[in-house]
Amino acid sequence: MASHIVGYPRMGPKRELKFALESFWNGKISADELQKVASGLKASIWKEMADAGIKYIPSNTFSYYDQVLDTTAMIGAVPPRYGWNGGEIDFDVYFSMARGNATLPAMEMTKWFDTNYHYIVPELGPDMKFSYASHKAVDEYKEAKALGVDTVPVIVGPVSYLLLSKPAKGTDKSYHLLSLIDRILLVYKEVISELKAAGTSWIQFDEPKLVTDLDSHQLQAFTHAYSELESALSGLNVLIETYFADVPAEGYRTLASLKGVTAFGFDLVRGTKTLDLIKGGFPSGKYLFAGVVDGRNIWANDLAASLNTLQALEDIVGKDKLVVSTSCSLLHTAVDLGNEIKLDAEIKSWLAFAAQKILEVNALAKGLSGQKDEAFFSANAAAHASRKSSSRVTNETVQKAAAALKGSDHCRSTNVGARLEAQQKKLNLPLLPTSTTGSFPQTMDLRRVRRAYKANKISEDYYVKAIKEEIRKVVELQEELDIDVLVHGEPERNDMVEYFGEQLSGFAFTVNGWVQSYGSRCVKPPIIYGDVSRPTPMTVFWSTMAQSMTKRPMKGMLTGPVTILNWSFVRNDQPRFETCYQVALAIKDELEDLEKAGITIIQIDEAALREGLPLRKSEQPFYLDWAVHSFRITNCSVQDTTQIHTHMCYSNFNDIIHSIIDMDSDVITLENSRSDEKLLSVFREGVKYGAGIGPGVYDIHSPRIPSTEEIVDRITKMLAVLESHILWVNPDCGLKTRKYSEVKPALSNMVAAAKIVRTRLASAK
């Protein structure tokens, strides 16, 4: 009986780490107090797995921010601007890299493969000096061992680390980061040596880049790296873990031939084709860590089907060489279903969060070894039968409406140039119009009001009055700052997806189903369990109220269907695109009602469009086709004079720019500042873009306030590649997580910068 967990959520069942981190950042608790909270969480996680009977328990999957940043700290790859002079990296340097500080910007942040989790992108170049600068991996192993738990230390593999990095500013574009492999391996060898001395018998290297399309040079780097590490790893059992997709045939062959490797881990939930590769030949004498329990979703495992898969694999690799595992780290799912006391009992029976997935893994391992827990399997089978037959899941009217969309195209009747001309006549906006991307700071008082209303502790009249007053403050502030296109600040919304899901049929919600997105930021994804429709208008009341407070244009704010899909736990009993079309029809109904109510600018956020892109190139066109189609469904029927905006953040958009153009929105705003303005390079390379565009002029995920001069410089760089009549000036993202003491001066500087550049453009004519 052998079982394994790839990784586990860090925030804690009640977001204990989140609150400790934010208290530490705000100077309310000390570093020692923060570390005490962390130690308690780690101890409880290790104990939970040990008590459940898991054999291979991970350590070093805990992080104060993210595992890639931890690896950056481990090898001492600190960009020079942070003033680190060697020695063990402390919290000050670590969090400055992650979040920036009063004088320095943070490092770039982007999505972790196709998840809603983010990582801090390493900045590497030929001049980088590497050294063993964080002993966290060894310290955590020792910490667990002192508690009587022998763990498997987990480290981001050296090749994936380099492939997830970017060249430091000023580095020649032709420079290959893989040329740094031998230099960082020197540090990896030191870590391995210390882990061996501490007594570990297993080590796990996460190499998720192996599931992507790699060229021969990149694949050769894996062969070289593990050949170089072979002597250092002698005497250890070595697991190479992959996840999130199938491993391509070339990658599988490379993996199978690696020297000094004992075991291979595969995602057999999203990587179903990998099963065929295994059946076609598996390295003799090696362990297979079979990821049959889904680490990306919250549905209960089909234990009977998984056991059949495992038994087939057992015939190939041998009884003693098969280990039952999760498909990936459980970081991407909620923590414990036991904390959901308000969730509908029938729906709850269909689910499994991280704590329950540990039990599923162990139950499968026991079943495989002939110790099947019949009661556990029977309850699981009953839950699956209940879900399959439930009348709550299917709505025939919705199914037919969505099915009718598949064979038709949906688009605006007029091209974007003509639409922008009609909109400008109606809106009369200045050159370089200023706006924000939606939310304004969510104060403690505001959150308290929403909680009280949800708990029925205040009346609806009191709640509406409180939210109306908050909207008024936001509108007055924007008018005072002289912003051109306003937003209502979204004070009534807890989360941009949850808010809509709560008003749509086919959605269920948790109280404590939090999932880490980045740093201390957590989201509570809705659960799409059935067919989706919109019973009543969702935003019209608040948007029209806000518009009545100003003569300036007020944006209606909607979340797009692809983002609602990608930021939810989605039903797995039908193709994702079918669910997305259903959501698109619901948003279409809402948008048409907003237009009828007199809202002339409507933003449909598709922050997660890029995130859902499959990791394999061969699968990307199909996804982009239905994702773009879903967006166009939402707004295909509006008038030319209704301006449609969309917003995307923290992803690499350059490779999908043509699909973004194909979305045919009138204005798009995108993250730009934290990624060193690499978005602009796509326009420098000749891509023509005729719609409005607002590449963000400052990073809202940092407390740092940009100067007017800095923003003027950013706008000037944009104007070198974009026409002035299509350029908008806005922050990178929503302002929800920031404080007003940061937002007011930052927006003031932004507006001042736009006015300076307008004056320059006018005088240059």
N, C-alpha and C positions, 0 to 999 in steps of 0.2 A: 504494500500500500504506500504509494508515494504521491504527494500533493505539493503544489507550489503556487505562490501568489507573485505576480510580476511586480506589483507595487500597490500602495494603499493611499487613500486620501489623507491629507496632512492637517486640514483645518480643524478637525475635531467634530464630534456629532452636533455640537451647538456653536460652531465657529469660534472655539476658544482661542485658536491661534490668531485669527483675524483681529479680535478685540485686543489681544495682547500686543500684536504688532503695531496697531494704530495708537495704542496707549504709549508704546515705546517711542514711536515717531513724534508724538505730541509732547514728549518729555514727562509723561505722567507716571511711568514705571522705569526702573533701571534695566540695564542689560541682564543683570543676574535674575531679575524677576521674569523677564522675557524667557530666558533660558530655562527657568524652573517650569514655566507653562509648557515649553517644548518638551522637556524631559518627561513630564507627566503624560503628555499625549503619546510620545513614542513608547513609553512603558506599557500603556494600556493597549496600544495596537499590537505590540509583540505578544503580550499576554493573551489577547483575544485569539490570535492565530495559533499560538501554542496550545491553548485550551481546546480549540476546535480540532486539533490533531494534524495541522499542516506541518509537513516535514521540512520543506525548504521555505523559510521565512525571510523576507528581504529586510535589509537594513540599508541606511543611506538613501532611502527614497523619501525621507522627510526633508523638507527644505524651508528656509525662512523666506524664500522668494521663488526660485525655480532651479531645477536640476542642472540646466545648462550653465546658468550663472555659478552654481556650485562648482562645476567643472572648471570654469574660467578661473575661479578663486583657487582651486586645487593646483592648477599649473601656473598660477601667478601671471595670467595674461591680462593684466590691468592696463588700460590705455594710459599713456603718460599724463594726460590732463588731470587725473585724479590725485596726482602727487604722492603716490605710494612709493616708498623707498625700501621695500623688502620686508622680510619677517612675516609672521602670521597675519593674514588679512583680517582686519577687525570689522565690526558692524558699520563703522563710519564709511570705510572705503566700499564695502559690499553694497550697502544701501544707496550710496552715491552713484554707483554704476547702474543700479536698478531704477532709481527714482530721480536722479539728479539732486542738486541742492541749490542753495540760494544763488550760487555763482556759476555752477556748471550744469550743462544739460545731461540728461540720462543717456545711456546707450540705447540703440534701436531695440524696439520690441516688435515681435511678429508672432504669427500663429504657429503653434506646434503641429506641423503636418496639417491634417484636415480636421483638427479639433478646435474647440473654442478656448482651449488653453493657450497661453502665450509664453514665450521665452525671451530672454534678453540675448540679443545676437552678439556673439564675440567679434571683436575687431582685431584682426591679426595682420601682421606684415613681417617683412624680412628683418626688421630691426627689433622685433619683440624679444625680450629676454624672459625665458621661462624658468620657473623655480617652484619647488614644492612649498606652496604658500598657504594651504589649508589642509589640516589633518582630519577633516570632518568624517571621511569614510572610515578611517581607522578608529577614531574616537567613538563613533556610533556603534561599530562592531563591539568594541570593548564595553560600551554602555549596556548593550543587550546581554552580553556574556555575563556581566556582573549581576544581572537579574536572572541568570540561569537559562537564558535563551540563546542557542547557537544559531546565528543568522547567516544569510548569504549576502555579503556586501554587493551593492549594485552601483556601477559606475557607467556614465555615458561613454560608449566606446570611442577610441581615438579617431577612427576614420569618420564616423557620423559627426563627431564634434567638429572636425575640420570642414566637412561638407555643409554643416549648418552655420558656419561662420561667414563673415564678409571681410574683404580687404580693408585695412585701416585707411583712413583718409590720407591721400597723397601717395598711396601704393600704386605702382604701375598696373594698368588693367590686365596686362598679360601675365601677371604674377599668379602662380598656382599655389593656393594655400596648402595643398597636399604635400608641397615640398618641405613643409614644416614638420612632417610626420616624425622623422627621427629625433627632432629636438623635443617634441612633447612626449615621445615614448620614454625618454630619459626620466621624466617625472613619473610617468605611469609605472615604470620599473621600481622607483622608490616607494610608491604607494603599495604596489604588490608585495614588495619585500617586507614592509611594515605589517601588512595584513597577515602574511605568512607567520611572522614572528608573534603576532597576537593570537594565532591559533586557528585561523579560518581554514576550512577544508574546501570550500566552494567560493567562486567569485563569478558575478554576473556582469557581463558587458552588454549594454543596450546598444544595438546597431540597427536602428529602425530605417536608416537610409538604404539598407539592402532591399527594401520593398519597392524602391523607386527605380526609374529607368536610368541605369548607370552605364557609362562607357567603359571600354576595356582598361583605360588608364585608372579610372576610379576603382574598378573591381580589383585591379592589380594592387592598389593601395591596401586593401584588406589582406591579401595574401602576404604582402610585405610586412605589414604591421604585426600580424600574429606570428609570423615567422621570427621577427625580431624579439617578440615577447616570449617566445617559446621557452627559453632557458629560465627566464624569471618566473614563469608560471609552472615550472616543473614541480611536481608534487601536489599541485592543486587541481581540483575539478573545475573546469572552465565552461560556463554556459554563455553562448551567444544568443541574445534574445532579439527577435524581430516582432513587429506588430503593425497593425492598421491596414494591411493589404496582403495580397499574394506576393510571395517572393518570385521574381522572374526566373526563368530557367537558368539564365547565365549566373544570376546571383546565387541560386540554389547550388549550382555546381561549384562556384567559388567558396561558398560557405562550407560545403561538404568536404572540401579539400584543405581547409585551414589546419595548420599544424598546432598541436598542443591543446586542441579544443575537445572537450568531453561531451558536450551536449548542445543541442540546438532547440530554440524555442520559436514556435510559429503561431500566428493568429489563424485559427481554423474556423473562425466565425466570419470575418470579412475576407479571409484568404482561402476560400473553398477550393480553388484550383491547386493550391499547395498540396492538398491531399493526393492529387494525381501524381505530382512529382515524387512524393514520399512512396507511393505505391510502385512507382517506376524504379525505385532504388534508393535505399537509405544506407548511409555509411555503417558498416559492420562494427558492432561493439559500442556504438555511440548511444547516448540517451536522447530521447525525443520528449521535449516538454510541450505537450499538446494543449494549446489554448482553446478549449471548447466552451468555456464559460465566458460570456460576453462582458468585457470590461467597459464598453461604450454605451450600454443601454440598461434599462432597469426592468426588463421583462424576466420573469422566472425562466430558468433554463428548462428545455425539454429534456429531462433526465434520461428518459428511455431512448430517445434519438441519440443523445450524446454517448450513452453507454454503448450503443451499437457501433458508433464511430470509433470509440476507444478500443472495443474488442477487435475490430478490423485492423486497427493500427498495431495492436498487441501481436497479431499474427505476423506482422512485418518486422517489427523491431525487437520483439521478445518481451516476455512478461516482466523481466527485471529492469528493462531499459525504458519503460514508458512511465511518464510522470504526468498527472492530470494538472492542468494549469488554467489561468485566466488568459483571455485573448490579448490583453494588454494590461497596463496598470489600472487598478480600480479608482485611480485619481479622477477619472472622467465620469464617475457615477456618484450618486448620493451615498451618504455614509451608512445610515441604519434605519431600516423600515420600522423598527420597533419604536422609534420616536414619533411615528405618524399616528397619533391617536384620533385625529379628525378625518382621516382618509376613508372614503367609502369602503365598506368591508369587502364587497365583491371585487372591486378594482384592486384593492390591497392584496387580495389573494393571488392576483396575477403577477405580482411584482417581486423583485429581489434587489435590494441595495447592496453596498459593498459587504456589510456584515453578513448578509444572507448568502452572498456569492461565495464567501469563505466556506459556509456550510455546504453549499452545492458542490464545490470542488472536492471537499472531503467525502461527501456522500458518494460521488462518482468514483473516487479512489477506493473507497471501501467496497462498492459494488463490483469494481473491476477485480478486486482480490477475493471475491466470493463471500464478502460480509455485507451483502446488500441490506440496507435498512428498508424493509418492505413498507412500513408505515410512511416513511418520508417520501418514497417513490410514489406510493398510492395517492398521497395528498397532492403531490406535484401533478400527477396525471389528471386528477379531479379539477384542479385549477385550470389546466389547459383546456379541458372539455368545457368548463364553464365559460371561459373567454370566447371559445369558438362558437358557442351556441347563444351567447347573450344578445338580446334584442337591442341593447344599448349601443352596440358597436356599429350596426348597419342602418343607413338611411337611404332608401332606394331613390328618392328624389335627388339627393345630393350625388349619388353614384352616377345617375343618368346624366345630370348636368355636367359633371366632370368628364365623363366618357365622351360627351359630344364635342369637347374641346380638342381632342387629340388630332383630328384630321384637318383642323382649320388654323389659319394664321390670324393673329390679332395685332393690329398696329394703328397708330394715329393716321388719320386720313390725309394730313398735310405734312410736308417735310419740315425738319426742325428749324431751318432758316426762316421760312415763312411764319412759323409759329412764334419764334422769338420776336420778329418784327411786330406781329399783332399784339403780343404781350407787352412789348415796350411802349406801344401807343397807349395801352390801357394803364400800365403801372408807372410810366414816366420815371424810371429809376436813373440815378446818376451813373457815370462811368465808374467802374470798380465798385459795384454795390457791396455794402457790408451786411453781414448777417451772422448768425450762429447756427449750430447744427441741431439745436433742439432743447435739451434740458438745461436748467439753471440749478445752482447749488441746492441740495436737499438738506435743510437744517434739521437739527434735532427736534425743534418744535414742530416742524412740518411732519416729520416721521411719526412723532407722538400723536398728532391729530389723525393721521391715517390709521395708525394702530388702534386708536380709541374708537374710530368709526367702524373698523372691521370687527371689533369686539363688542359692538352695540353699546358702547359706553357713552356715546354722544349721539344726538339726533342728526337726521339727514340735513335739516335746516342749518344746524350749527356747523356741520361739516362743509356744506356748500358755501356758507358765508366765509369760513376760514380759508378755503381754497380760492375763493373769489378775491379775497384780500391779498393772498400771496401772488396771484396772477397780476393784480393791479400794481403791486410793488415791482414785479419783473418788467411789466410794460413801461412803467414810469422810469425805471432805471435805463432801459434801452432808449427811450426817447431823450432822456437826459444825456446819454452818451452819444446821441445822434446816429444810432444804427438805422440802416435804411429799411431792411426787411426784418420784422420782429417775429419772435416766438412767444408762446405763452408760458414757457418754462417747465411744463409738464409736472406741476406740483401734485397732481392727482394720481401720478403713476409711480408705482414701486419699481417696475422693471419694464423695459420696452417690449418684451415679449409676453411676460406674465400678465401685464395689464390687458392686452388684447385677448389672450387665451381665456382669461376669466370671464369674458363676455361672449365667447364663441362656444357652440355646442361641440361635443366630442373631446373636450379637454378636462383633465383632472389636475388637482394642485396639492402640493405638500406644504407642511409647516416648516419642516427642517431638512428638506431635500436639497441642501446647498451643495454647489459644486464650484471649485476654485477656477477662476478665469485667469487672473494674474495677481501676483503679490498677495495682498489681503482682500482683493476684490473677489466676491463670490456671487454667483447667480443661482436662481432657484428655477430650473427649467420646468415648464409645464409638461404634462404627460398627455400626448395625443393618443387616445385609446380607441376612438371611433370616428365616423364620418363627421366632417366639419361644416358648419353653417353659421350664419350671423342672425340671431333672432331679432335683435333691435340695434339701432344706431349706437356707436361706441364713443365717439369723440365730438359729435356735432354740437352738443350742449356747451362744452368747455371752449371749443374753437370760436363759436359765434359770440360767446360771452367776451372772450379776449378781443375779438375784432371790434366789438362795440366800444372798447375802451380807447381806441386809437384810430386816426385817419390813415396811418401807414399800413402797408400790406402786412397781414398776420398769416404766417404759414400754418396750415393744417398739418398735423404730424401723425403719420401712420407708420407702422412697421410692415415691411414687405413680406410676401409669402415665403420666399426662400429663407429669409432670416428667421421667421417664426418657425419654419421647419428645422433649420440647422441648429437653432438654439432651444429646441424642445427634445424631450425623449419621445421618439417617433414610433408609432405602431410598426411592428415588423411582420404583419400578416398581409401586407399589400405593398407594391412598389412605392418608393418614396415620391416619385413624380405624381402619382395619383393623389396622394395626400396633399402635395403642394398645389395642384390644380384646384382642389377643394378650398384650400385657404385663399388662393388667389381670387376665387369667385366671391368669397366673403369680404375681402378687402375692396373688391370692385364695387360691391353694394355700398360700402361705407364712403368710398371716394365720391361716388355719384351723389350721395346725400350731402356731403360737404360742399360740393359744387353748387347744388341747388340752394344751399343755405348762404351762398354768397362768398365763400372762401375762394380766392382767386389764385393762391399759391398753395400747393399741397406737396409735402415732402413724403416720399415713400422710402424709408430707410432699408437698404439692403446691405447692411454691414457685414453679413456673413455669406455673401455670394461666393467670394473667392474661397472661403473656408471649406465649402462643400465639394470643391473640385477634387475628383479622384486623383490618387497619387500616380497612377499609371496613365501615360499619355493616350493610350489606345481607348481608354474609357472616358476621357474628358469631353470629346465632342457631344456625346449623347447627353451628359449632364448639363453642359452649357446650353444646349438646345432647349431642354425643358425648363431650365432655370430662367433663361431670358424670356421664353414664352410666358412663363408664370408672371413675371413682372409686367409684361406688356398687356396681359389680360386685365390687370388691375386698372389701367388708365386708358384703354383703347377707345373709350366712348366719350371722353371729355372734349369740351370745345377748345379751339385753337388758342383762345385767350386765357385759358386756365394753364398756369405754368406748373409743370411737374418736376419736382426736384427728387434726387435720391442721394444717399450718403453711404460711403463705405470707409472702413477704417482698418488700420494695422494688418495689412496683407501686401503681398507682392502682386501688383495689378498688371505689371508690364506685359506678362505673357498672355493675359486675357483681355487686353485693351480693345480688341476688335469686337468681342462679345459685349463689353461695356458700351461701346458705341452702338451696337445693335439693340441695346435696351431702349434706345431712342427717348431718353429722358431729356427734358429741356435744360436742366442744370444738374451737374453732379459735383458733390464735394467729397474730397478724399484726404486721408492722412498723407502728410508730405514731410513735415518738419523733422520727425524723429528718425526717418529713414534717409537722412542726408539728401533729401529732395531727388532721390533716384527715380521717382515717378516722372519727373520732367524729362529724363533722358529718352523716354519713349517718344516724346514730341520732337526732341532734337534729332532723333533718327528718322524723322519724316512722316510719322503718323499724323494725318490730318484730322482735326477735331473741330466740328462746327458748332456744337452745342455749348451752353454755358458751363464753366468749370471753376471750382474753387479748391485748389490744392491748399490744404491747411497752412496757415502762416505761423502758428505756434503750437507747441506740445501741451495739451491740457492734462496729461498724466504725470506731470511734474509740478511741484509747487513753485518753480522758478517763474518769475514775471519777465517776459521779454521786453526789451526797450523799443521805443518807437523807431529808432535808427535800425535796429536789427530787423524789424518787420518791413521797413522800407526796402532794405537790402533783399529780403526774401521776395517781395513783390516785384522788384526790379529784375531779379533772376527769372521769375516766371514770365515777365513781359518779353524776355529775350527769345522765348519759344512759343508764347501764346499771344493771340490778338487781344488788345485791350478791351474790345467791345464784348468779349465772351468771358473775361476774367472776373471772378467774385473773390471777395476778401473775407475769410472766416477762420475760426480756430480749427484744429484737427478733428475734434470730436465734441460730444456733449459735455456740459460743465457740471454735471450732476455730482461728481466726486470732489469738486473743488470747494474752497471757501470763498465767500464774497470778498474777503480782504485780498484775495488773489485775483478773482474774476474782474472786479471793477477796474483796477489799474491796467490789467492785461488788455481788456476790451477797449479801454480809453486809448491806450497806446496803439491798438490795432486801427481804430477809427482815425486817429491822428495820422498814422502812416498812410492810410488810403487817401486822405485828403492831400497830403504832401505830394504823393505820386500823381494824383489827379491834376494838381496845379502844374507840376512839371510837364505832364503830357499836353496840357492846354497851352503852355508857353512855348512848347516845341513845335506847335503847328505853324 
